[in-house]
Amino acid sequence: MGIGQPDFKTPEHIVDAAVASLKNGEHGYTQGKGMLKLREAVAEDIFNRRKVIIDPENIVIVPGGKVTMWHAILMFGGKGKEIIYPNPGFPIYESVINYSGAKPIPIKLDISNNFKINFDQLESSINKNTSLIIINFPSNPIGGVISKMDMKILVSILEKYPNIKILSDEIYSRILYDNAEFISLLEYPQLKDRVIILDGWSKTYAMTGWRIGYGVWPKEYAHIAEQLNINSFSCTNTSTQFAAIEALQGPQVSVELMISEFDKRRKIMIKQLNEIKGFECSNSKGAFYLFPSIKKTGLKSNEMENILLNEIGIAAVSGNSFGNFGEGYIRFSYANSEENIRLALQKIKEYSEKIGWYA
């Protein structure tokens, strides 16, 4: 239960579209920013889901969501700059910030306030060197979502600092539960010239290995992102782009079924994790992860990870893999069968009761 990818196959109609493109001789380069037909499909999907009109010329297709992250951090990072990011958070944020030469400034997320952004800490972290703020909802590793009220507070803070760019990682935007509402920073026109959106197909359509994503860029930066594409990988794989068009424009039943199955597993895991003494699991409403606190077990995150794997045979990810503030937590993915999840959590419970690891 450690891996961060859906345990479902890519829907057949999407695979068929890729195969058809190959058989039809679509073997050449595309534009550096991606095929116009795909960018138009993305713009249409954004309008349908976020009710925002986006110029396809501001959309840049890339081989996986990480590339938008990479481009943005390299553009706005560098020596003397500071970049604010969530911690615990996707580990590549901090890694690329360091690589760029910028100083990473973590915003602590903690179970004590249900992993909400501490707005006082956020605002006190902003200074003249702050160049970029990274936001991620629904989030990895927590699975957290942001309420409309909290988003309004966040936007009111961001409005005060017009020179700071914002990277909004929205890769899990479709994977929500308990009637949670997805809110995109694209919906706030006062930020449109500063917001970069990271999204893609990997999680929603079980296409992690296909490597395709997109960025929505402010007009003045879209051509720079395209040039970075051209200078490094030329363009995203052509047949994968045809598959991505079909994913957006074809049937969505497989997505709905996958999310429904994830939700069943999520509810089982939350219930069973909270029955293990020493574990405390919040009701995360997005993505396909849970991030229970294990502080009351008396074990460090790495110790728990090793026990789960070597003593019980269960893969999970140490909380501190997602940053220093992840110490005292462990990440589980419910991208696994219900049967395996029930069995794994029962084994953890039995082991904990046998050795009494809780304080």
Contacts in CASP RR format, 6 or more apart in sequence:
PFRMAT RR
TARGET T0000
AUTHOR 0000-0000-0000
METHOD contacts of the structure
MODEL  1
MGIGQPDFKTPEHIVDAAVASLKNGEHGYTQGKGMLKLREAVAEDIFNRR
KVIIDPENIVIVPGGKVTMWHAILMFGGKGKEIIYPNPGFPIYESVINYS
GAKPIPIKLDISNNFKINFDQLESSINKNTSLIIINFPSNPIGGVISKMD
MKILVSILEKYPNIKILSDEIYSRILYDNAEFISLLEYPQLKDRVIILDG
WSKTYAMTGWRIGYGVWPKEYAHIAEQLNINSFSCTNTSTQFAAIEALQG
PQVSVELMISEFDKRRKIMIKQLNEIKGFECSNSKGAFYLFPSIKKTGLK
SNEMENILLNEIGIAAVSGNSFGNFGEGYIRFSYANSEENIRLALQKIKE
YSEKIGWYA
1 314 0 8 1.000
1 315 0 8 1.000
1 316 0 8 1.000
1 332 0 8 1.000
1 333 0 8 1.000
1 334 0 8 1.000
1 335 0 8 1.000
1 336 0 8 1.000
1 340 0 8 1.000
1 341 0 8 1.000
1 344 0 8 1.000
2 315 0 8 1.000
2 316 0 8 1.000
2 317 0 8 1.000
2 331 0 8 1.000
2 332 0 8 1.000
2 333 0 8 1.000
3 315 0 8 1.000
3 333 0 8 1.000
3 335 0 8 1.000
4 140 0 8 1.000
4 208 0 8 1.000
4 288 0 8 1.000
4 289 0 8 1.000
4 333 0 8 1.000
4 335 0 8 1.000
5 202 0 8 1.000
5 203 0 8 1.000
5 206 0 8 1.000
5 208 0 8 1.000
5 209 0 8 1.000
5 335 0 8 1.000
6 203 0 8 1.000
6 206 0 8 1.000
6 208 0 8 1.000
6 258 0 8 1.000
6 288 0 8 1.000
6 335 0 8 1.000
7 335 0 8 1.000
7 336 0 8 1.000
7 337 0 8 1.000
8 206 0 8 1.000
8 254 0 8 1.000
8 258 0 8 1.000
9 206 0 8 1.000
10 205 0 8 1.000
10 206 0 8 1.000
10 207 0 8 1.000
10 210 0 8 1.000
10 243 0 8 1.000
11 205 0 8 1.000
11 206 0 8 1.000
11 247 0 8 1.000
11 251 0 8 1.000
11 254 0 8 1.000
13 246 0 8 1.000
13 250 0 8 1.000
13 251 0 8 1.000
14 205 0 8 1.000
14 207 0 8 1.000
14 243 0 8 1.000
14 246 0 8 1.000
14 247 0 8 1.000
15 243 0 8 1.000
16 246 0 8 1.000
17 242 0 8 1.000
17 243 0 8 1.000
17 245 0 8 1.000
17 246 0 8 1.000
18 239 0 8 1.000
18 240 0 8 1.000
18 242 0 8 1.000
18 243 0 8 1.000
19 239 0 8 1.000
20 242 0 8 1.000
21 238 0 8 1.000
21 239 0 8 1.000
21 242 0 8 1.000
21 243 0 8 1.000
22 239 0 8 1.000
26 238 0 8 1.000
26 239 0 8 1.000
26 242 0 8 1.000
27 238 0 8 1.000
28 238 0 8 1.000
29 234 0 8 1.000
29 235 0 8 1.000
29 238 0 8 1.000
30 235 0 8 1.000
30 236 0 8 1.000
30 238 0 8 1.000
30 241 0 8 1.000
31 226 0 8 1.000
31 235 0 8 1.000
32 60 0 8 1.000
32 61 0 8 1.000
32 226 0 8 1.000
32 229 0 8 1.000
32 230 0 8 1.000
32 234 0 8 1.000
32 235 0 8 1.000
32 236 0 8 1.000
33 39 0 8 1.000
33 57 0 8 1.000
33 59 0 8 1.000
33 60 0 8 1.000
33 61 0 8 1.000
33 222 0 8 1.000
33 225 0 8 1.000
33 226 0 8 1.000
33 229 0 8 1.000
34 60 0 8 1.000
34 61 0 8 1.000
34 235 0 8 1.000
34 236 0 8 1.000
34 241 0 8 1.000
35 61 0 8 1.000
35 238 0 8 1.000
35 241 0 8 1.000
35 245 0 8 1.000
36 56 0 8 1.000
37 245 0 8 1.000
38 61 0 8 1.000
38 241 0 8 1.000
38 242 0 8 1.000
38 244 0 8 1.000
38 245 0 8 1.000
39 56 0 8 1.000
39 57 0 8 1.000
39 59 0 8 1.000
39 61 0 8 1.000
39 214 0 8 1.000
40 56 0 8 1.000
41 244 0 8 1.000
41 245 0 8 1.000
41 248 0 8 1.000
41 249 0 8 1.000
42 54 0 8 1.000
42 56 0 8 1.000
42 59 0 8 1.000
42 61 0 8 1.000
42 214 0 8 1.000
42 248 0 8 1.000
43 53 0 8 1.000
43 54 0 8 1.000
43 55 0 8 1.000
43 56 0 8 1.000
43 59 0 8 1.000
44 248 0 8 1.000
45 248 0 8 1.000
46 52 0 8 1.000
46 54 0 8 1.000
46 186 0 8 1.000
46 216 0 8 1.000
47 53 0 8 1.000
47 54 0 8 1.000
49 173 0 8 1.000
49 174 0 8 1.000
49 182 0 8 1.000
50 184 0 8 1.000
50 186 0 8 1.000
50 187 0 8 1.000
51 187 0 8 1.000
52 184 0 8 1.000
52 186 0 8 1.000
52 187 0 8 1.000
54 186 0 8 1.000
54 216 0 8 1.000
55 219 0 8 1.000
57 219 0 8 1.000
57 222 0 8 1.000
58 216 0 8 1.000
58 217 0 8 1.000
58 218 0 8 1.000
58 219 0 8 1.000
58 222 0 8 1.000
59 214 0 8 1.000
59 215 0 8 1.000
59 216 0 8 1.000
59 217 0 8 1.000
59 222 0 8 1.000
60 68 0 8 1.000
60 71 0 8 1.000
60 214 0 8 1.000
60 215 0 8 1.000
60 217 0 8 1.000
60 222 0 8 1.000
60 225 0 8 1.000
60 226 0 8 1.000
60 229 0 8 1.000
61 212 0 8 1.000
61 213 0 8 1.000
61 214 0 8 1.000
61 215 0 8 1.000
61 235 0 8 1.000
61 236 0 8 1.000
61 241 0 8 1.000
61 244 0 8 1.000
62 68 0 8 1.000
62 71 0 8 1.000
62 212 0 8 1.000
62 213 0 8 1.000
62 214 0 8 1.000
62 215 0 8 1.000
62 225 0 8 1.000
62 229 0 8 1.000
62 236 0 8 1.000
63 211 0 8 1.000
63 212 0 8 1.000
63 213 0 8 1.000
63 233 0 8 1.000
63 236 0 8 1.000
63 237 0 8 1.000
63 240 0 8 1.000
64 200 0 8 1.000
64 202 0 8 1.000
64 211 0 8 1.000
64 212 0 8 1.000
64 213 0 8 1.000
65 171 0 8 1.000
65 198 0 8 1.000
65 199 0 8 1.000
65 200 0 8 1.000
65 202 0 8 1.000
65 213 0 8 1.000
65 214 0 8 1.000
65 215 0 8 1.000
66 92 0 8 1.000
67 213 0 8 1.000
67 229 0 8 1.000
68 167 0 8 1.000
68 196 0 8 1.000
68 198 0 8 1.000
68 213 0 8 1.000
68 214 0 8 1.000
68 215 0 8 1.000
68 225 0 8 1.000
69 92 0 8 1.000
69 93 0 8 1.000
69 96 0 8 1.000
69 167 0 8 1.000
69 169 0 8 1.000
69 198 0 8 1.000
70 96 0 8 1.000
71 224 0 8 1.000
71 225 0 8 1.000
71 228 0 8 1.000
72 132 0 8 1.000
72 165 0 8 1.000
72 167 0 8 1.000
72 196 0 8 1.000
72 198 0 8 1.000
73 83 0 8 1.000
73 93 0 8 1.000
73 96 0 8 1.000
73 97 0 8 1.000
73 99 0 8 1.000
73 100 0 8 1.000
73 102 0 8 1.000
73 132 0 8 1.000
73 167 0 8 1.000
74 96 0 8 1.000
74 100 0 8 1.000
74 228 0 8 1.000
75 221 0 8 1.000
75 224 0 8 1.000
75 225 0 8 1.000
76 83 0 8 1.000
76 131 0 8 1.000
76 132 0 8 1.000
76 165 0 8 1.000
77 83 0 8 1.000
77 97 0 8 1.000
77 100 0 8 1.000
77 101 0 8 1.000
77 102 0 8 1.000
77 131 0 8 1.000
77 132 0 8 1.000
78 100 0 8 1.000
78 101 0 8 1.000
78 102 0 8 1.000
79 101 0 8 1.000
79 102 0 8 1.000
80 101 0 8 1.000
80 102 0 8 1.000
80 103 0 8 1.000
80 129 0 8 1.000
81 100 0 8 1.000
81 101 0 8 1.000
81 102 0 8 1.000
81 103 0 8 1.000
81 129 0 8 1.000
81 130 0 8 1.000
81 131 0 8 1.000
81 132 0 8 1.000
82 102 0 8 1.000
82 103 0 8 1.000
82 104 0 8 1.000
82 105 0 8 1.000
82 127 0 8 1.000
82 129 0 8 1.000
82 130 0 8 1.000
82 131 0 8 1.000
83 97 0 8 1.000
83 100 0 8 1.000
83 102 0 8 1.000
83 103 0 8 1.000
83 104 0 8 1.000
83 105 0 8 1.000
83 130 0 8 1.000
83 131 0 8 1.000
83 132 0 8 1.000
83 133 0 8 1.000
83 134 0 8 1.000
84 105 0 8 1.000
84 106 0 8 1.000
84 107 0 8 1.000
84 122 0 8 1.000
84 125 0 8 1.000
84 126 0 8 1.000
84 130 0 8 1.000
84 132 0 8 1.000
84 133 0 8 1.000
84 134 0 8 1.000
85 93 0 8 1.000
85 94 0 8 1.000
85 97 0 8 1.000
85 104 0 8 1.000
85 105 0 8 1.000
85 106 0 8 1.000
85 107 0 8 1.000
85 133 0 8 1.000
85 134 0 8 1.000
86 93 0 8 1.000
86 106 0 8 1.000
86 107 0 8 1.000
86 109 0 8 1.000
86 117 0 8 1.000
86 134 0 8 1.000
86 135 0 8 1.000
86 136 0 8 1.000
86 139 0 8 1.000
87 94 0 8 1.000
87 106 0 8 1.000
87 107 0 8 1.000
87 108 0 8 1.000
87 109 0 8 1.000
87 322 0 8 1.000
87 323 0 8 1.000
87 324 0 8 1.000
87 325 0 8 1.000
87 326 0 8 1.000
88 109 0 8 1.000
88 141 0 8 1.000
88 142 0 8 1.000
88 291 0 8 1.000
88 319 0 8 1.000
88 322 0 8 1.000
88 323 0 8 1.000
88 325 0 8 1.000
88 326 0 8 1.000
88 329 0 8 1.000
89 109 0 8 1.000
89 136 0 8 1.000
89 139 0 8 1.000
89 140 0 8 1.000
89 141 0 8 1.000
89 142 0 8 1.000
89 322 0 8 1.000
89 323 0 8 1.000
90 136 0 8 1.000
90 140 0 8 1.000
90 141 0 8 1.000
90 169 0 8 1.000
90 322 0 8 1.000
91 321 0 8 1.000
91 322 0 8 1.000
91 323 0 8 1.000
93 104 0 8 1.000
93 134 0 8 1.000
94 104 0 8 1.000
94 106 0 8 1.000
94 323 0 8 1.000
97 103 0 8 1.000
97 104 0 8 1.000
98 104 0 8 1.000
102 131 0 8 1.000
102 132 0 8 1.000
103 129 0 8 1.000
105 125 0 8 1.000
105 130 0 8 1.000
106 323 0 8 1.000
106 324 0 8 1.000
106 325 0 8 1.000
107 117 0 8 1.000
107 118 0 8 1.000
107 121 0 8 1.000
107 122 0 8 1.000
107 125 0 8 1.000
108 118 0 8 1.000
108 121 0 8 1.000
108 325 0 8 1.000
109 115 0 8 1.000
109 116 0 8 1.000
109 117 0 8 1.000
109 139 0 8 1.000
109 142 0 8 1.000
109 325 0 8 1.000
110 325 0 8 1.000
111 280 0 8 1.000
111 282 0 8 1.000
111 291 0 8 1.000
111 293 0 8 1.000
111 329 0 8 1.000
114 282 0 8 1.000
115 139 0 8 1.000
115 142 0 8 1.000
115 144 0 8 1.000
115 282 0 8 1.000
115 284 0 8 1.000
115 291 0 8 1.000
116 146 0 8 1.000
116 150 0 8 1.000
117 146 0 8 1.000
117 150 0 8 1.000
117 154 0 8 1.000
119 153 0 8 1.000
119 154 0 8 1.000
119 157 0 8 1.000
122 133 0 8 1.000
122 154 0 8 1.000
122 157 0 8 1.000
123 157 0 8 1.000
126 133 0 8 1.000
126 161 0 8 1.000
126 164 0 8 1.000
130 161 0 8 1.000
130 164 0 8 1.000
131 164 0 8 1.000
131 165 0 8 1.000
132 164 0 8 1.000
132 165 0 8 1.000
132 166 0 8 1.000
132 167 0 8 1.000
133 158 0 8 1.000
133 164 0 8 1.000
133 165 0 8 1.000
133 166 0 8 1.000
133 167 0 8 1.000
134 166 0 8 1.000
134 167 0 8 1.000
134 169 0 8 1.000
135 154 0 8 1.000
135 166 0 8 1.000
135 167 0 8 1.000
135 168 0 8 1.000
135 169 0 8 1.000
135 185 0 8 1.000
136 168 0 8 1.000
136 169 0 8 1.000
137 144 0 8 1.000
137 145 0 8 1.000
137 146 0 8 1.000
137 168 0 8 1.000
137 170 0 8 1.000
137 182 0 8 1.000
137 183 0 8 1.000
138 144 0 8 1.000
138 145 0 8 1.000
138 172 0 8 1.000
138 173 0 8 1.000
138 175 0 8 1.000
138 176 0 8 1.000
138 182 0 8 1.000
138 285 0 8 1.000
138 286 0 8 1.000
138 287 0 8 1.000
139 145 0 8 1.000
139 172 0 8 1.000
139 286 0 8 1.000
139 287 0 8 1.000
140 172 0 8 1.000
140 287 0 8 1.000
140 289 0 8 1.000
140 322 0 8 1.000
141 289 0 8 1.000
141 291 0 8 1.000
141 317 0 8 1.000
141 319 0 8 1.000
141 322 0 8 1.000
141 329 0 8 1.000
141 331 0 8 1.000
142 282 0 8 1.000
142 284 0 8 1.000
142 287 0 8 1.000
142 289 0 8 1.000
142 291 0 8 1.000
143 172 0 8 1.000
143 284 0 8 1.000
143 285 0 8 1.000
143 286 0 8 1.000
143 287 0 8 1.000
143 289 0 8 1.000
143 290 0 8 1.000
143 291 0 8 1.000
144 284 0 8 1.000
144 285 0 8 1.000
144 286 0 8 1.000
144 287 0 8 1.000
145 176 0 8 1.000
145 180 0 8 1.000
145 182 0 8 1.000
145 284 0 8 1.000
145 285 0 8 1.000
145 286 0 8 1.000
146 154 0 8 1.000
146 183 0 8 1.000
148 181 0 8 1.000
148 183 0 8 1.000
151 183 0 8 1.000
155 185 0 8 1.000
155 188 0 8 1.000
155 190 0 8 1.000
155 191 0 8 1.000
158 164 0 8 1.000
158 166 0 8 1.000
158 191 0 8 1.000
158 194 0 8 1.000
159 190 0 8 1.000
159 191 0 8 1.000
162 194 0 8 1.000
164 194 0 8 1.000
165 194 0 8 1.000
165 195 0 8 1.000
165 196 0 8 1.000
166 185 0 8 1.000
166 191 0 8 1.000
166 194 0 8 1.000
166 195 0 8 1.000
166 196 0 8 1.000
167 196 0 8 1.000
167 198 0 8 1.000
168 184 0 8 1.000
168 185 0 8 1.000
168 186 0 8 1.000
168 195 0 8 1.000
168 196 0 8 1.000
168 197 0 8 1.000
168 198 0 8 1.000
169 198 0 8 1.000
170 182 0 8 1.000
170 184 0 8 1.000
170 197 0 8 1.000
170 198 0 8 1.000
170 199 0 8 1.000
171 198 0 8 1.000
171 199 0 8 1.000
171 200 0 8 1.000
171 202 0 8 1.000
171 203 0 8 1.000
172 203 0 8 1.000
172 286 0 8 1.000
172 287 0 8 1.000
173 182 0 8 1.000
173 184 0 8 1.000
173 199 0 8 1.000
173 204 0 8 1.000
174 182 0 8 1.000
174 203 0 8 1.000
174 204 0 8 1.000
174 255 0 8 1.000
174 259 0 8 1.000
175 203 0 8 1.000
175 204 0 8 1.000
175 259 0 8 1.000
175 262 0 8 1.000
175 286 0 8 1.000
175 287 0 8 1.000
175 288 0 8 1.000
176 182 0 8 1.000
176 259 0 8 1.000
176 285 0 8 1.000
176 286 0 8 1.000
177 259 0 8 1.000
177 262 0 8 1.000
177 263 0 8 1.000
177 266 0 8 1.000
177 285 0 8 1.000
177 286 0 8 1.000
178 283 0 8 1.000
178 285 0 8 1.000
180 285 0 8 1.000
180 286 0 8 1.000
184 197 0 8 1.000
185 191 0 8 1.000
185 195 0 8 1.000
185 197 0 8 1.000
186 192 0 8 1.000
186 195 0 8 1.000
186 197 0 8 1.000
186 216 0 8 1.000
188 195 0 8 1.000
192 218 0 8 1.000
193 218 0 8 1.000
193 219 0 8 1.000
193 220 0 8 1.000
194 218 0 8 1.000
195 216 0 8 1.000
195 218 0 8 1.000
196 215 0 8 1.000
196 216 0 8 1.000
196 217 0 8 1.000
196 218 0 8 1.000
196 221 0 8 1.000
197 215 0 8 1.000
197 216 0 8 1.000
198 215 0 8 1.000
199 213 0 8 1.000
199 214 0 8 1.000
199 215 0 8 1.000
199 216 0 8 1.000
200 212 0 8 1.000
200 213 0 8 1.000
200 214 0 8 1.000
201 207 0 8 1.000
201 210 0 8 1.000
201 212 0 8 1.000
201 213 0 8 1.000
201 244 0 8 1.000
201 247 0 8 1.000
202 208 0 8 1.000
202 209 0 8 1.000
202 210 0 8 1.000
202 211 0 8 1.000
202 212 0 8 1.000
202 213 0 8 1.000
203 287 0 8 1.000
203 288 0 8 1.000
204 247 0 8 1.000
204 255 0 8 1.000
205 247 0 8 1.000
205 254 0 8 1.000
205 255 0 8 1.000
206 258 0 8 1.000
207 243 0 8 1.000
207 244 0 8 1.000
207 247 0 8 1.000
210 237 0 8 1.000
210 240 0 8 1.000
210 243 0 8 1.000
211 236 0 8 1.000
211 237 0 8 1.000
211 240 0 8 1.000
212 236 0 8 1.000
212 237 0 8 1.000
212 240 0 8 1.000
212 241 0 8 1.000
212 243 0 8 1.000
212 244 0 8 1.000
213 236 0 8 1.000
213 244 0 8 1.000
215 225 0 8 1.000
217 225 0 8 1.000
229 235 0 8 1.000
229 236 0 8 1.000
262 288 0 8 1.000
262 334 0 8 1.000
262 335 0 8 1.000
264 338 0 8 1.000
265 334 0 8 1.000
265 336 0 8 1.000
265 338 0 8 1.000
265 341 0 8 1.000
266 284 0 8 1.000
266 288 0 8 1.000
266 290 0 8 1.000
266 334 0 8 1.000
268 338 0 8 1.000
268 341 0 8 1.000
268 342 0 8 1.000
268 345 0 8 1.000
269 281 0 8 1.000
269 290 0 8 1.000
269 332 0 8 1.000
269 334 0 8 1.000
269 341 0 8 1.000
269 345 0 8 1.000
270 281 0 8 1.000
270 283 0 8 1.000
270 284 0 8 1.000
270 290 0 8 1.000
272 341 0 8 1.000
272 342 0 8 1.000
272 345 0 8 1.000
272 346 0 8 1.000
272 349 0 8 1.000
273 279 0 8 1.000
273 281 0 8 1.000
273 290 0 8 1.000
273 292 0 8 1.000
273 332 0 8 1.000
273 345 0 8 1.000
274 280 0 8 1.000
274 281 0 8 1.000
274 292 0 8 1.000
275 349 0 8 1.000
276 345 0 8 1.000
276 348 0 8 1.000
276 349 0 8 1.000
276 352 0 8 1.000
277 296 0 8 1.000
277 352 0 8 1.000
277 353 0 8 1.000
277 356 0 8 1.000
277 358 0 8 1.000
278 294 0 8 1.000
278 295 0 8 1.000
278 296 0 8 1.000
278 297 0 8 1.000
278 352 0 8 1.000
278 357 0 8 1.000
278 358 0 8 1.000
278 359 0 8 1.000
279 292 0 8 1.000
279 293 0 8 1.000
279 294 0 8 1.000
279 296 0 8 1.000
279 297 0 8 1.000
280 292 0 8 1.000
280 293 0 8 1.000
280 295 0 8 1.000
280 296 0 8 1.000
281 290 0 8 1.000
281 291 0 8 1.000
281 292 0 8 1.000
281 293 0 8 1.000
282 291 0 8 1.000
282 292 0 8 1.000
284 290 0 8 1.000
284 291 0 8 1.000
288 333 0 8 1.000
288 334 0 8 1.000
288 335 0 8 1.000
289 331 0 8 1.000
289 332 0 8 1.000
289 333 0 8 1.000
289 334 0 8 1.000
290 331 0 8 1.000
290 332 0 8 1.000
290 334 0 8 1.000
291 319 0 8 1.000
291 329 0 8 1.000
291 330 0 8 1.000
291 331 0 8 1.000
291 332 0 8 1.000
292 329 0 8 1.000
292 330 0 8 1.000
292 332 0 8 1.000
293 328 0 8 1.000
293 329 0 8 1.000
294 301 0 8 1.000
294 304 0 8 1.000
294 328 0 8 1.000
294 329 0 8 1.000
294 330 0 8 1.000
295 328 0 8 1.000
296 358 0 8 1.000
296 359 0 8 1.000
297 304 0 8 1.000
297 352 0 8 1.000
297 357 0 8 1.000
297 358 0 8 1.000
297 359 0 8 1.000
298 357 0 8 1.000
298 358 0 8 1.000
298 359 0 8 1.000
299 307 0 8 1.000
299 357 0 8 1.000
300 327 0 8 1.000
300 328 0 8 1.000
301 318 0 8 1.000
301 319 0 8 1.000
301 320 0 8 1.000
301 321 0 8 1.000
301 326 0 8 1.000
301 327 0 8 1.000
301 328 0 8 1.000
301 329 0 8 1.000
301 330 0 8 1.000
302 318 0 8 1.000
302 320 0 8 1.000
304 316 0 8 1.000
304 318 0 8 1.000
304 330 0 8 1.000
305 316 0 8 1.000
305 317 0 8 1.000
305 318 0 8 1.000
305 319 0 8 1.000
305 330 0 8 1.000
307 351 0 8 1.000
308 314 0 8 1.000
308 315 0 8 1.000
308 316 0 8 1.000
308 330 0 8 1.000
308 348 0 8 1.000
309 315 0 8 1.000
309 316 0 8 1.000
311 351 0 8 1.000
312 344 0 8 1.000
312 347 0 8 1.000
312 348 0 8 1.000
312 351 0 8 1.000
313 347 0 8 1.000
314 344 0 8 1.000
314 347 0 8 1.000
314 348 0 8 1.000
316 330 0 8 1.000
316 331 0 8 1.000
316 332 0 8 1.000
317 330 0 8 1.000
317 331 0 8 1.000
318 330 0 8 1.000
318 331 0 8 1.000
319 326 0 8 1.000
319 327 0 8 1.000
319 328 0 8 1.000
319 329 0 8 1.000
319 330 0 8 1.000
319 331 0 8 1.000
320 326 0 8 1.000
320 327 0 8 1.000
320 328 0 8 1.000
321 331 0 8 1.000
322 331 0 8 1.000
334 341 0 8 1.000
336 344 0 8 1.000
352 358 0 8 1.000
END
